[in-house]
């Protein structure tokens, strides 16, 4: 039987994992999924993901390419895999066949991330694993004014952490919105790709704007400077979720 190209959609709580990418001697999302697949099919299985989320980052829709010749019906495959993922922190939510030409990175043309901030005087323990806690009030309107300077194609070198392997730091941001409800600020950003820690550095810079340490119009100069030291701190990983991936089949 010929291998089939199977695209899995996976949601996970990244709190207890050292990111997506498989590593020796630490627990990762990719490692746990490969272990489950290997136990299911009783042979070593390798997979490829569309995005390498960092330690502590969550995902609602990570895309995973599995090449395998299974007889399990495609609509039953998520249930079969989930039966070997016993921790309830990683769940396969969908499986579909894709063309031979599908590539988990090259076929993706944009991604949406969400970042959540719990902005209140005291920490809420019920959301502490999924939000950045900021006790000082943030000026949401000023933060919203700052978002327009990120839109479009720019060199985002100032918003890239050291250690990036990207060939270019030019990226395009299509949309960036900020909303607040029940004390939780949701920052949603969509782009054609993101640099190492880029979203978290953008959030850290927006927090500076919300605390009046930077002005909205400063963003233009920070981008032009290409200087990481001029941008804000890197916001914590727990508030970040890979929310949606757009791809061509």
C-alpha positions, 0 to 999 in steps of 0.5 A: 500500500502506498503512503498517504499524505494526511494532514492532522489538526492539533490543539494543545496546552503548551504549559508543560512542554518544551515547545513543538520541536522534538528534542532529546531528554525533554517533553515536546509536543512533536515528541508526544505525537510521534510517540502516540503514532508509533504506539498506534502503528507499531513502528517509528513514525515521524511528522512535520509541523507547520509552526515551531511554537516555543516553550509554554506556547499553546495552539488551537490549530497546529497543522501536522503532516503525516505520511503513512499507509493506514487502513484506519478511516480518515474520520476515525483517525483522530479518535485512534490517535487520541486514545494514545495521547492520554494526558488530555493536553494534546488533542487531534481534532481533525484529519484529512487527505492532502495532495502529494505536493502539500508542504507543511511550511511552503503551503502556508500563506498566513498565520494568526496568533492571539495573545491574551493579557489579564489586566486587573489588580490581582492575579486570576489563578483560573487563567494564569496559564493562558494570560500574561498578568499585568496589574497596572491599568493599560491604556487600550485606546493608545495601544489601538492607535499604535497598531496601525504602524505595524501594518504592511510590509516592514523589516521587523529586525527590531522585533526579532530575538537573537538566535533566529535562523531566518534568511530575511527579517522582512514580514507583512502584517495584514491585521492587528486588533486589540479588544478587552472583555472581562478584564482580558485583553486579546491582541490578535495578529495576522501575518505572512510569517513571524520571526523568532519571538516576534509576536511576544516582542510586539506585545511587550512593546504595546504594553509599554505604550499602554503604560505610557513608556512609549507613544504610538508614533514611536513604533514607526521609529522603532521599526526603522531603527532595526534595533532590538533594544528599542522595542519592548520586553518579550512578553511571557509565552503563556499568553500566546496561542497559535490561533489559525493557519491558512494554507493552500491544498 
